[in-house]
Amino acid sequence: MILLESLKRQLHSAEQLQSIVHTMRSFAAVNIRQYELAAQASEGYLKTVLKGLEMLRWLHPKKETFASMDSSSRVGVIVYGSDQGMCGSFNEQITASAHELISSQFDKQRVRLQIVGSRAADLMAAHGYEIDSLYEVPCFVGGISRLAYDLLPNFEAWMREYHLGTLIQFHNVRIRKTVWQPRHFRVLPFDMDEVLPERTSRWRSRSLPLINIDPQKLYFELVNQYLFVMLYRAIANSLAGENASRIASMQAAEKHQRAVGRFTEGLSTRTTGSDYRGTAGCHYRF
C-alpha cells in the first residue's frame, strides 16, 4: 500500500508539472508574436532614418564632410542572452558564436564586452572575458524601448572611455517556429555607402529635400537614431528567439512528462492488481 500511495503521488505530480509546462509553452507562443511585431515595427522607423541620411548624402555628396566617430582598432561587443533558463542551448549558441568570431578576428585584449542577460554573462566569463556592464532582459514588449534608451547613452560613454572604433552585436534570431540561429551585425563604424542605396545624380522625386540646420549636427542625430533602431531590433529579435527556444524545450518536457505519466500509471495499475490478487484468498475473522 505504501508503494501504491507513492505512485499515486508521483502520478499527480507529473500531471501538475505537465499542466505548468503547457501553460509556459502557451505563454511563450504569445510572446513570440508580440516581439516579432515589435521587430517589424522598427523596420518602418529605420526606413525613415535611412531616408533622412540619403537626403543628407545627396545634398552634401562629399564624404569627408561627415567625420568618422573613432578610427581606433579597439572593439566593443554586445551579446544578447537570457536571464531565465528552460530555453535549451539559446545562451550557449550565441556566446559560442561571439567567442569564435572574437578569437578568429580580433585581439582579445582589445575587446570590451557588454552583456544583456545574466546567463550569457556567465558563459562569456567562463571563456575568460571581462564584462564591463550587465543588463537585465526585458520581460514584456514595453521594456524593449526602455532598455534601448538605457543602452544608447551608456554605449556612447563606454565607447569614449575605451576609445572603441568598432561596435558589433550578437543575438539570436527566430527563423521558423521553434528554430533560431545566431547572428552578428557590425553597427559601427557607420558608413552611409554601406547602408544606403547606390548614389544617384538626381533626387528620386520631384520634391527636392531641404535642410535648415547644420549638416554635421543632423548627421550625428540621424546616426544616433540609427543606432537606437539597431539596438531595439536586436533586443526584439533576441526575445523572439529566446521564446522559440523555450517552446522547443517545453515541447520536449511535455513529451517526457507524458511518458513518465504513462509509465507511472501503468505501474500503479499493475501494483493495484498485484495487491488484489494477493488478498483474494485471505479469510478474515471478526
C-alpha positions in Angstrom: 0.0 0.0 0.0 2.9 2.3 0.7 4.2 1.8 -2.8 0.8 2.4 -4.3 0.4 5.7 -2.4 3.8 6.8 -3.6 2.9 6.0 -7.2 -0.3 8.0 -6.9 1.6 11.0 -5.6 4.1 10.7 -8.4 1.3 10.5 -11.0 -0.4 13.5 -9.5 2.9 15.5 -9.5 3.5 14.5 -13.2 0.0 15.7 -14.1 0.6 19.1 -12.3 4.0 19.6 -13.9 2.6 18.8 -17.4 -0.1 21.5 -16.8 2.6 24.0 -15.8 4.7 23.1 -18.9 1.7 23.5 -21.2 1.0 26.9 -19.7 4.6 28.1 -20.1 4.6 26.9 -23.7 1.4 28.8 -24.5 2.8 32.0 -22.8 6.0 31.7 -24.9 4.0 31.4 -28.1 2.1 34.6 -27.3 5.3 36.4 -26.5 6.9 35.4 -29.8 4.2 37.1 -31.8 4.5 40.3 -29.8 8.3 40.5 -30.0 8.3 39.8 -33.8 5.7 42.6 -34.3 8.0 44.9 -32.4 10.9 44.0 -34.6 8.8 44.5 -37.7 7.6 47.9 -36.4 11.2 49.0 -36.0 11.8 48.4 -39.8 9.4 51.3 -40.7 11.3 53.7 -38.4 14.6 52.5 -39.8 13.5 53.3 -43.3 12.6 56.9 -42.2 16.1 57.3 -40.7 17.8 55.9 -43.8 15.7 58.2 -46.0 17.0 61.2 -44.0 20.6 60.0 -44.4 20.1 59.5 -48.1 18.7 63.1 -48.4 21.8 64.4 -46.5 24.2 62.5 -48.7 22.5 63.8 -51.8 22.7 67.4 -50.6 26.3 67.0 -49.4 27.9 64.3 -51.6 31.5 64.9 -50.3 32.1 62.0 -47.9 34.7 63.9 -45.9 32.0 66.4 -44.7 31.0 63.8 -42.2 33.9 62.8 -39.9 34.3 59.3 -38.5 33.5 58.9 -34.9 36.6 57.0 -34.0 39.1 55.1 -36.1 40.5 53.1 -33.2 41.1 49.4 -33.6 39.5 48.6 -30.2 36.3 46.7 -30.5 33.1 46.8 -28.4 30.9 43.7 -28.4 27.3 43.4 -27.2 25.9 39.9 -26.6 22.2 39.4 -26.0 21.2 36.3 -24.0 18.7 35.5 -21.3 18.2 35.8 -17.6 15.9 32.8 -17.3 16.5 29.1 -18.0 14.4 26.5 -19.7 15.5 27.7 -23.2 17.7 24.9 -24.4 21.1 25.9 -25.9 19.9 29.5 -26.6 22.7 31.1 -24.5 25.4 28.5 -25.3 25.0 29.1 -29.1 25.1 32.9 -29.0 28.1 33.0 -26.7 29.9 30.4 -28.7 29.3 32.4 -31.9 30.7 35.6 -30.2 33.7 33.8 -28.8 34.5 32.2 -32.1 34.4 35.4 -34.1 36.4 37.4 -31.4 39.1 34.7 -31.2 39.5 34.5 -35.0 39.4 38.1 -36.0 40.4 40.3 -33.0 43.0 40.6 -30.3 41.1 39.5 -27.2 42.9 42.1 -25.1 41.5 44.9 -27.3 37.9 43.8 -27.0 35.4 45.2 -24.4 32.1 43.4 -23.6 28.6 44.4 -22.5 26.0 41.7 -22.0 22.3 41.6 -21.8 21.2 38.5 -19.8 23.0 37.0 -16.8 23.2 33.5 -18.2 25.1 34.7 -21.3 27.3 36.8 -19.0 28.3 33.7 -17.0 29.2 31.8 -20.2 31.3 34.7 -21.6 33.1 35.0 -18.2 33.8 31.3 -18.4 35.5 31.9 -21.7 37.8 34.4 -19.9 36.3 37.7 -20.9 35.9 40.7 -18.6 32.4 42.2 -18.7 32.1 45.9 -18.4 28.3 46.1 -17.9 25.4 43.6 -17.4 21.8 44.5 -18.2 18.6 42.6 -17.4 16.4 41.2 -20.2 13.0 42.9 -20.6 10.0 40.8 -19.6 7.5 42.5 -21.8 7.3 44.4 -25.1 7.3 47.8 -23.4 10.6 47.0 -21.8 12.4 46.8 -25.2 12.4 50.6 -25.8 13.3 51.2 -22.2 16.4 49.0 -22.4 17.4 50.5 -25.8 17.1 54.0 -24.3 19.3 52.9 -21.3 21.8 51.3 -23.6 22.3 54.1 -26.0 23.9 56.8 -23.7 25.8 54.2 -21.8 27.3 52.9 -25.1 28.3 56.3 -26.1 30.2 56.9 -22.8 31.6 53.4 -22.9 33.0 53.9 -26.4 34.6 57.2 -25.5 36.1 55.8 -22.3 37.8 52.8 -24.0 38.3 54.5 -27.4 36.3 51.9 -29.3 36.1 52.2 -33.0 34.0 49.2 -33.8 30.7 48.0 -32.3 29.4 44.5 -33.0 26.1 43.0 -31.8 25.5 39.3 -31.3 21.9 38.0 -30.9 19.8 35.0 -31.8 17.0 35.3 -34.5 14.0 33.1 -34.8 13.9 31.8 -38.4 10.9 29.5 -38.2 8.6 28.0 -35.5 10.9 26.8 -32.8 14.2 27.2 -34.8 16.6 30.1 -34.2 20.2 30.8 -35.1 22.9 33.2 -34.0 23.5 36.4 -36.0 26.0 39.2 -35.7 26.0 42.7 -37.1 28.6 45.5 -37.2 26.8 48.7 -36.1 29.9 51.0 -36.0 31.8 52.5 -37.7 28.9 53.8 -39.7 29.4 54.1 -43.5 26.5 55.6 -45.4 27.6 53.9 -48.6 27.2 50.5 -46.9 23.6 51.0 -45.6 22.1 53.3 -48.3 21.2 52.6 -51.9 23.6 53.5 -54.7 24.3 57.2 -55.2 22.3 58.9 -57.9 22.8 62.3 -59.5 19.1 63.1 -59.5 16.8 63.0 -56.5 14.2 60.2 -56.6 11.1 62.5 -56.6 10.0 65.9 -57.9 10.1 67.4 -54.3 13.7 68.3 -53.6 14.9 68.0 -50.0 16.0 71.0 -48.0 17.6 71.3 -44.5 17.9 74.4 -42.3 20.2 73.0 -39.6 23.9 72.3 -39.6 24.5 69.2 -41.7 27.1 67.7 -39.3 24.7 68.0 -36.4 21.9 66.4 -38.4 24.2 63.6 -39.4 25.1 62.7 -35.9 21.4 62.9 -34.8 20.4 60.5 -37.6 23.2 58.1 -36.8 22.1 58.2 -33.2 18.6 57.2 -34.2 20.1 54.5 -36.5 22.0 53.1 -33.5 18.8 53.1 -31.4 16.9 51.2 -34.0 19.7 48.6 -34.3 19.6 48.1 -30.5 15.8 47.9 -30.4 15.7 45.4 -33.3 18.4 43.2 -31.8 16.6 43.1 -28.4 13.2 42.2 -30.0 14.7 39.5 -32.2 16.6 38.0 -29.3 13.5 37.8 -27.2 11.6 36.2 -30.1 14.4 33.7 -30.4 14.5 33.0 -26.7 10.8 32.2 -26.6 11.1 30.0 -29.7 13.9 28.1 -27.8 11.7 27.9 -24.7 8.8 26.4 -26.7 11.1 23.7 -28.1 12.3 23.0 -24.5 8.7 22.9 -23.3 7.7 20.5 -26.1 10.5 18.1 -25.1 9.5 18.4 -21.4 5.8 17.7 -22.2 6.8 14.7 -24.2 8.9 13.4 -21.3 6.2 14.1 -18.7 3.6 12.2 -20.8 6.0 9.2 -21.0 6.6 9.4 -17.2 2.8 9.7 -16.6 2.1 6.7 -18.7 4.8 4.6 -17.1 3.7 5.6 -13.6 0.0 5.0 -14.3 0.8 1.6 -15.8 3.0 0.7 -12.8 0.2 1.8 -10.5 -2.3 -0.4 -12.3 -0.1 -3.4 -12.1 0.6 -2.8 -8.4 -3.1 -2.5 -7.6 -3.8 -5.7 -9.5 -1.0 -7.5 -7.6 -2.4 -6.3 -4.2 -5.8 -7.5 -5.2 -4.6 -11.0 -6.2 -2.5 -11.2 -3.0 -5.6 -10.7 -0.8 -8.2 -12.5 -2.8 -7.7 -15.8 -1.0 -7.5 -14.5 2.5 -10.1 -15.2 5.2 -10.9 -12.6 7.8 -12.3 -13.3 11.2 -14.4 -10.8 13.1 
